[in-house]
């Protein structure tokens, strides 16, 4: 797993760090050491590759979406990186497989995780079932309501789903509660963070485990087209699917990278990079949606997986460096893009991924900045969102 | 005055410090100030004032609730310091601000240090700033005469204990358990061994907190430490009281009992 030249231990430029209670600091050291040892061990890489291939179904296809191009009215060729075809229906399992192997190496017998849309919770519950490890998933009450099928899936997979009723009852509060559990049970418990957030080394580890998306996509586009894409597009909540696909192209200076945040609606937004300013939440220093007193605000998005006021520290660094262009798409446009992909390509995308799809209409408009070869990370499938989409339609 | 001057004086006088924690502006500004006065009346010489924060990851349910209520009532870091100054104008209590980092970053570390010093604050506890991240905070605070209180935990291990305890100032905050504030505490051999291990590494006064909630805890800990912090147990009494007067009465009885338990230590000023 190659490091990007931007990486510096513990920080991405000024962003990242380890802002956590002392109780878990030794555990972060242990995780750093375990990860370094794993990366140096060819056996670890082989075991992970075998799981990604045989259990999750990698490599995922890079799929030309011709009808979508025609509907947009563009000559550009649009490829979808089909992370929705992973086992459990999203990119989340790439990280969970890597982290559960680390947990086993560290001798941990219990896993905790937070989840927003439920995709990370399902992926965690899935790998815990496979490895016979106890699993507790924290999920906000509001998310449990709107992602009911994923709650049922997690329970079927043997995980205990604990309802979080604090604050906005969404991903932010579920993350706080997962951290509290971890602080309490740190001796036997590994915390599988679902995105490129949290204290070092999590943003780095999650990025590395997700970078398989970018490596595959780069090789596939070269095979299909004989050249690199002009543009790569991904949605950004915490930012793991974006970090994963960007990792494959960040060193290709001519490839434009676009991260799409959730602009939500009149009820609020999740624009950490778009409207926030740097601050500390959940262990790292990064752009953050907060008020003038440094209180973290409740985020909003119709996509539960983007409904988070923070963002991974590497994205904050990319923003400041100007390496990635961050833009925004609201609930309404995401819903349109969701319906479009169903109708045009026979693919039901996750509402999160629908934000990246909606951005294509601006990117590839006649006066838009897009080039003629675009890769979009279709980070997950949308079966889980049927309830939300039907509710929005009413 | 720096916190160290207070805590050294308390130890030199042979007293064990009872450090009550109050969420700033809870249940309202006036009652909060009366609670601080009550603490001073009952013999508490150091008081911890909690700045409410939207995402208090180190806190259990009680302090999450009181902080949430204070936030809803509009309590900010700035308001917290105004309240601290109001108490400081009439009392000699050593005031320690406990805050998560983000409100302080937002105000600016230097601006915070200036404002805290002007309000009569002696020390600062930052539960989400471990030793590794503390340097950019410690120097500006120190320049204004404020001590940054370090925390050590049962999980810290010898190497970290040595470094953290060795550099500690004001008091060293011994987190009594692996968990959040207000968890159930077991004052058994493991905890006593941890405390003894820490004390071998520093001459800084050692105060024990997280889960300390009963006179029995105070009696068990008095012989082995220099003070205890009580937060959730005290804030639960305040929260559950029928009104401000009941809250003040409950706090007075609790703090009196705890102070008596802490200072009836038969070994006197040992260890």
Interface residues (C-beta under 8 A of the other chain):
Chain A: X17 X18 X19 X20 X21 X22 X23 X24 X25 X26 X27 X166 X167 X172 X173 X176 X179 X180 X183 X184 X185 X186 X187 X279 X280 X281 X282 X283 X288 X290 X292 X293 X294 X295 X296 X297
Chain B: X53 X54 X55 X56 X57 X58 X60 X64 X68 X71 X76 X77 X78 X100 X101 X102 X103 X104 X105 X106 X107 X127 X128 X129 X130 X131 X132 X133 X151 X152 X153 X154 X155 X156 X157 X160 X164 X175 X178 X179 X180 X183
